[in-house]
Every structure is written in C-alpha cells, then in structure tokens.
Amino acid sequence: MSFKRLEADDFVVSSDSITSTLWSTDVQTLTTFFTSSVQKAGSSGDFYLSIFDADTLINTQFDIALADINGGGSTYYNASVVGKSPTLSTYGQYRALILEDETKSFNFGEGANIHTATNFWALSVERARYKESLFPGSLNLHLSGSNGRLIHLTDNSKDVTINTFIGSTKVYQLISGSNGTSGNVANSGYVDASGSYGLVFPELGTILLNPQAISQSIGVEAITTANSTNGVSNASLYDSIKLGQFFQLNSQETITSDYIFTRARNSEFNYTQNPTFISGSTGEVIYDNFINNPQTYITTIGMYNDTNELLAVAKLSRPLIKDFTKEALVRVKLDF
C-alpha cells in the first residue's frame, strides 16, 4: 500500500438537480382520489382531510385544510369563545411558518392585480412523497366545478426570471395554464380582481389555493360561516379535485458531488509492499523480474486524513495494471 498527498486542484465540487416521480405509485399523475371515513370522523378530521391514491387507504398523498383568520368554516372549540376554531388554528400555523409575522396577511397575485385573503385552502403534500422539494414547472392540477366548468392550474415558474420569496421561503404564483406557464395569455393566468389562484411553496411541499379566484372561475366555494360544521369546505375542494381527475407533480433534489482526481504517474505505485515478495532471511526481492520489470495491479483507492485515518474507499470495477510505461488517472465521486 502506497500513499500520495492530494493537492487542491485534485478536487472539483459539482451540484446536479435530480427529478423523479412524486406519488407513491411511481406515476407522474394521479387520476383517482379517495378519502378515509375513519380519518374524517376522527379528531384530525376537524382540521384536515387526507387524500389517498387507492381505496386500500394505505398511502396518504396529500392533505386538504381550510384556514380562516376569523375562524369561520368550522365549529368553535368553545361556543362562548367566538372565532377560536380549527380553521383559525390552521391559519395561525401557516402564518407563522410562511409569513413569519403574526400581523401580516396572505396576498395572492402581484402588481396591480393582488388580493388580500382572509382565508385559503392549504394543500400539503405528504412529506414521504417527495425528496427535497417539489419540482417547479411539473405542477398541473385540474379543478372541476359547477356546470362542468374546468380550470387547469400550474405554477408560474417559467414566466418569471427572478425568484420571489415570502419571508425566507421561495414562492410561485398558482395560475391558469400548464407546465409552469400561463401560455402568454392577456391576464398572465390571473383572475380579474381576485389575484392569482394561489401560492406554491416548492420547498415546503405546500400549495395555498385562493377560494375567491376559484369560486369566481368554477363556482367552488369555501364555506366560512361562523361556528359551522367542520370539514365541509375541505370536502368541497376534494370533490373538485376528484372530478378534475388530474394532479401531476414531480419531486426534485440537489445532489452535491465531490470529484477527486487521483493520479498515478509512470514512476509511482510500481512496486508492491506485499511482504511475500521479500526473503525473510536476506531481505532480498525473491523474484528477479520484479526488480527490472515490476508490475502491480491497482484495485482499491483509499482516502485518508492527516492522521492516517481511513475516511472513504473506492473500488475499481476491475484491477488496473501499472508499470513504468503506464500512468493512471482515476476519478472518484463522492455524493452527499
């Protein structure tokens, strides 16, 4: 075994974005949707509705929750305490998570066409479904409403050139269109006087839907009556998604790779350190041809620190012959 110190120019760092299917069935698009009566009737059903991809109800794909700043659309925790309800709690959670300020409100849209909302639907993708974040431009969601009206929704990632953030979280507008663009329509996929259809937060795996824009387009409304039955609005959005029969979304992750170029020059690594090649009594090389025409085989590359501790091992696919007439350059890739 021989050692050689690596230099600074032997290291190269590279990052690659890897995309993959998101849903548990390894398909890009969900076309069937199911709910669990047990989950809906349970304590969690007061806050959100879990959506599954099959009637076996094994793998949750995403959850739907209504959030309302006034606590409308759900039953009060205590009838004598007005406004304190599951929808208010949900609104507070997303305001703390996204806005990072309990005095701010959610705005849908940008520029002249912007709508300040007191309520929204939160569509949260199950964390086990995606790796690092949602893949911008892969979102295609069809919603169906009254009289067969249908809207196709996507993020506007391909229509913007500068990333936008709310607090410290990257955000895209949810617009009418497909595959990350509105298709250059006049209103950029927005709804007049209602702003965008929502907000998309790829790093959070969350989509906020604007009830006013959706109601104006297809007649699906969020019920925000005070002290009303829990889950009615969640069920309305679920029915709209189920009738739309199309929810396409991919996952992405960034893989950082450290490339290490290990070089064996013609004068290096030509002699073995195997003790069986040396006479135990005289200390001489047993095989004469190893003196004049040495040959070794490189099979393994080990990475050591300055205290001679082994940190990583790279195995070659086959032994690499080495002598004074050959040089070797092996690229070792470490992913993390």
N, C-alpha and C positions, 0 to 999 in steps of 0.2 A: 504494500500500500504506500503510495506516494502522495505528498501534499504540495499544493501550489496556492499562493495567496491571490485572491480575486482583486481586480482593480475597479475603480469607479466606472470606467467605460465598459465593463463587462455586464452591467445591469441596465435593463430597459423596462420601464413600467408602462403598461397599456391597459385601457379600460374598454370593455365591449358590452353593449346592451343586448341582452338575450330575451326574446319574446317566446311565449308559449300559451297554449290554451288555458283558460281560467276555470271553467266549470268542472265539477268532479267527474263528469262523464268523458272528459278529454275531448269534448267537441267545442267548436268556437261559438255556437249559437244555441241558446235554449229556446225551445218552441212549446214545451209543456211545463205547466206550473201547478204545484199542489200545496195545500196547507194542512196543518195538523189540528184537528178539533181539540185534542188534549192540550196542545200549547196555547191555542186561542182561548180556551176556557180557564187556563191556569193563571197564576199571578203575573207571569211575564206577558200574557195576552193583553193586560191593561195598558202596556207600554208599546209593544211592537207585535208584528205578525211575521212569523218565519215562513220563508218560501222554499219549497223543495223541488227537486227535478223529477221525482218519480213518486208514485203512490206508496212506495215502501217507506217513505218518510225517514230515510236514513241520513242523507247528507243535506244539511242546510246550505242553500246557495246565497241567499241574501235576506235581509230583514227590512220591513217597512215600518216606519214610525211617524206619527204626526206630531209636530212641535208647534205650540201656540204660546205667544208671550203673555196672553191673558188667561191661559188655562182652559180655553174653550175646546169643545170636541171630546171631552172625557169627563168622567164623574169626579167630583171633588173628594179629596181624602176625608174631609170633614165638612158636612153640609153647612156648618156655621162659619167656616173659613173660606171666603169667596176666592176663587181663582187658583187655589192650590190643588193641582191635579197632575196626572201623569204627563199630559201634553206640556204643561209648564215646566216640569222637571226635565223633560226631553229638550225643550228649548234652552234651558239653562245649561245643560251638558254640552250642547253643540256650540253655544255662545262662548263658553269657557274654553272649549277645545279649539275652535276656529278663530273667533274674533279676539279672544284673549283679553276681553274687556267687557265687564258686565253692564256697561252703559250703552254699548253700541247695538245696532240693529243690522239685520241682513238685507243687502241690496242685490237685486237681480238686474243684470244689464249694465251698460256702460254709456258714458256720454249723455246725450240728450234723452235717450230712452232708457230710463232707470226706474226701478220700482222698489220702494222700501217695504218689506213684507213683515207682517206681524205673525205669520205662520208659514209653515212649509212641510213637505213630506221629506223625510230622510230615508234614502235607500242606501243601506250599508251592506257591502259585500262581505260575506263570511271571511274572516281572516285566513282560514285554512285554504281558501280557494286561490289566493294569489301570493306571489313570492315577495317582491319588494314593493311594487306599486302597480296600479292599473296602467295599461299601455294607451297613451293618448292617440286618438285617431281610430281606435278599434271599436269605440262605443257606438252601437246602433240599437236604439230602443224604440219599439213601435207601441204606441198607446192608442186604444180604440175607445170611442165614446158614443154618445147618443146619435141615433140615426146613421150608424155605421161610419161616422167621421173618424179619420185616422191621421195621426201625425207621426212623422219619423224624426227622432231626436238623436243628436250626436253632440260631441264637444266641438269647440271652435279652434282646436289646436293648430290646424293647418291654415287658418285665416289670420292668425296673429304672428307677429315677428318678435315681440318682446314678451317674456314671461311676466305674468301678473301674480301678485301674492296678496293674500289676506292674512295679516299678521305675519307669521313665518311659514305659511302653507301655500304652495303653488295651487293656482285655481284656473279653471277654464269655464267659459260660459256654456250652458247647455242650450243648444239652438235647434231650429228646424233644419235638417239636412242629413248628410250621411258621410261616414268615414272621415270625420274630423273637419268638414267644411260645409258651409251653407250653400255652396254652389253659386256664389256671387249674386244671390237674389237681392232685390232692392233694399229690404229691411235687415239684411245680414242674418236672417233666421230668427229675428226677434218678433215680439208681438207688440203691436202699437199700444202705447200707454200702459203696458204691463211688463216691459223689460224682456229679459231672456226667460227661457223655460226653466232655468235653474242654474246651479253651480256644480262643477265637477272637481273633486279633490283627489287626484290620482294617488298621492302618497298616503292618503287616509283611507282609500278604498270606499269613498263616500260620494254619493250624488244627492244634492238637495234639489227638490222639484218645487217650482213656483205654482201654487194652486190657482192663482188668479190667471196666469197665462194659459194654463191647461184648461181651466173652465171656459175661458174666452174662446179657445180653439175647438174643443171637442165636447164641452159640457160636463166634464167630470169635475165634481166639486169636493172640496174639503169641508165637512160639517164642523163648524166652530161654535155651535150653540153652547151657552153656558150650562155646566153641570149635566151634560148629555151622556149617552151610553158610550162606554169605552169601545174603541176599535172599529167604529162604523166607517170612518174616513180611511183607515188602513185597508179595510175590505174593499172600498170603492177603487182605490188605486190598484189593488191586486186584481180586481175584475178587469180593469182597463189593460193591465199588462197581459193578463191571461188571454183576453180577446185579441190583443195585438199579435200574440204568438211569435214574437221575435225579440230576443235580447242577446245581442252579440257583444262580447267583451274579451280582451286578452290581458295576460299578465306580462310584466317585464321585470328584469333585474339587471343590475350592473355587476359584471364580473371583472374584478381587477386582477390582472396577471402580472407577475414579476418574471421577466425573462432573464435568465442568467446564462451567459455565453462562456462555456468552459473550453479552453484551448489546450491541446497537447501538441507542442511543436515537435519538429523532427528529432530534436536532441533530448526530448523529455519522455519519461514513462516507458523506456525501452527495456528496462531490467526489472525482473521480478524480485520481490522481497520474500518469496517463499523459502523458508529455511531448508527444505528438502533438496534445493539445488546446491547447497553448500556442504562440503565434507565436515562432519562433526569433529574429526580428529585433526585435520590440517587447516581447515578454514578456506580451502580452495574450491573453486567452482567445479562441480562434478562433470558437467557437460561442456566440452570444448567449443562446440558450435554456439553456445550461449555467450561466449566471450567475443567471438568475431562477427557473428550474425544473430544478435539477440532478437527474439520476437516475443511479444506479450499480447494478451487479449484484454481489452477494456470491457468490463461487464457492468460496473456499478460506479456511480458518481455520488460521493457523499459531501454534504455541506456542513462545515464545522465553524464554530465561533473561535475567538482568540484564545479561549481556554481549552480548546481541543474537544469540545462537546459536540456530538453529532446532532444536527438540527433537522436535516432532511436527507432523504435518499432517493436517487433517480436510477431506475433500472433500464438498461438498454434492451431493445427488443431482441437483439442477437449480439454475440461477442464481436467486438471491433478489433481487428488485428492491427498491431502497432510495431513499427521498427524505425530505423534511422532514415528510411526513404519515404516515410508517410507522416502526415500531420492530420490531426483530427480537430474538428470544431463541433461541439455538441451543445445544442440549445436546450436548457432545462426550463420548464414552465411551471411556476407555482401560482395556483389560483387561490384567491381568498376574498 
